[in-house]
Amino acid sequence: MDIVLGASGHVGGTVARRLLEQGRPVTVVLHRPEQAAAWSARGASVAVLDVHDTAALTAAFCKARRAFLLNPPASPSLDVDREERRTIQSILDAVRGASLEKIVVQSTYGAQDNSHCGDLGSLYTFEQGAREMGVPLCVVRAAYFMSNWYGALSTARQSGVFPSLLPKDLKAPMVAPQDVDELAARLLVAPVEETGTYSIEGPETYTLENVATALSAVLGRDVTVDEIPRPEWPEFYRSHGFCPEAAQSYATMTGIFVDGRYERPRTPLRGATDLQTCLRNQASISSR
């Protein structure tokens, strides 16, 4: 039995579907019971629980042999650095209480030892804690998700402009979620001996001008970028519902990414999906 966290999101959901397509028995962990029927219809077993309920999560893990572990993002209305580490600790404690033969942890480019830089710090904590479990481990480090631009589809469709904290000329590694999912699913079913850290990005790097061009092609209208100056980053986040602590943490994370203060892999794996295809697929799904 494989068990998948985060099945209600893009990454975890696709990992679970890929495993089911291979005929593997899969349990998906869900927070909302109303999602259970759809997964049951696909052939999955369902565990509806709060990941902070370590005892319930441990019991679910004890029924599985392999696990895909994804840390659900905390609400930005809370102190994300504190809340995400609380979730991570519960997941790790549950792994420690089970007898899993292999785990795959979803992480990110730029994961680093920093207490106040959003996902970069919390996922570093996740990686390190998972390594201490003594369970065969694969870590999937993904580049900047192309899905971060999904929200721009609606904004650009309405106004022809989308905001961005990234500089227009910044050339950044990006990756489609489905390519990350394919890798994670493959590693989960691979032999126990296949372990290590796997970095993945798309077929090429992209600037914000490339993002605007892709949006223009998908939406059939001219699209431009509204670049948000760095001093305005914390207020931008606060205007989108972030509490002051989360806003500052995410502004720090954005600065690390923009300044390139992280180690880029020399030989990353390459996903096949380009940015325009990724955005076009999402636009098609949204229009249904």
HUFENRA-V807211 format. One record per backbone hydrogen bond with DSSP energy under -1.0 kcal/mol. CO is the residue of the C=O (numbers start at 1). NH is the residue of the N-H. Records with the same first field share a line. If there is no record, write none. Layout:
BEGIN
CO->NH / NH
END
This chain:
BEGIN
1->65 / 66
2->27
3->68
4->29
6->9
9->13
10->14
11->15
12->16
13->17
14->18
15->19
16->20
17->21
19->24
20->23
25->2
26->45
27->4
28->47
30->49
32->35
33->36
35->39
36->40
37->41
39->44
40->43
45->28
47->30
50->53
52->54
53->57
54->58
55->59
56->60
57->61
58->62
60->63
61->64
65->101 / 102
66->3
67->104
68->5
69->106
75->78
76->243
78->80
79->83
80->84
81->85
82->86
83->87
84->88
85->89
86->90
87->91
88->92
89->93
90->94
91->95
92->96
93->97
95->98
102->67
103->138
104->69
105->140
107->142
108->111
112->114
117->120
118->122
119->123
120->112
121->125
122->126
123->127
124->128
125->129
126->130
127->131
128->132
130->133
136->103
137->196
138->105
139->198
140->107
141->200
142->109
144->175
145->148
146->149
147->150
150->153
151->155
152->156
153->157
154->158
155->159
156->160
160->224
162->226
164->228
167->170
168->209
172->206
173->144
174->202
175->146
176->180
177->181
178->182
179->183
180->184
181->185
182->186
183->187
184->188
185->189
191->194
193->195
196->139
198->141
199->269
200->143
201->271
206->172
207->211
208->212
209->213
210->214
211->215
212->216
213->217
214->218
215->219
216->220 / 221
224->162
226->164
229->232
230->233
232->236
233->237
234->238
235->239
237->240 / 242
238->241
243->247
244->248
245->249
246->250
247->251
248->252
249->253
250->254
251->255
252->256
253->257
254->258
255->259
256->261
260->262
269->201
274->278
275->279
276->280
277->281
278->282
279->283
280->284
281->285
282->286
283->287
285->288
END
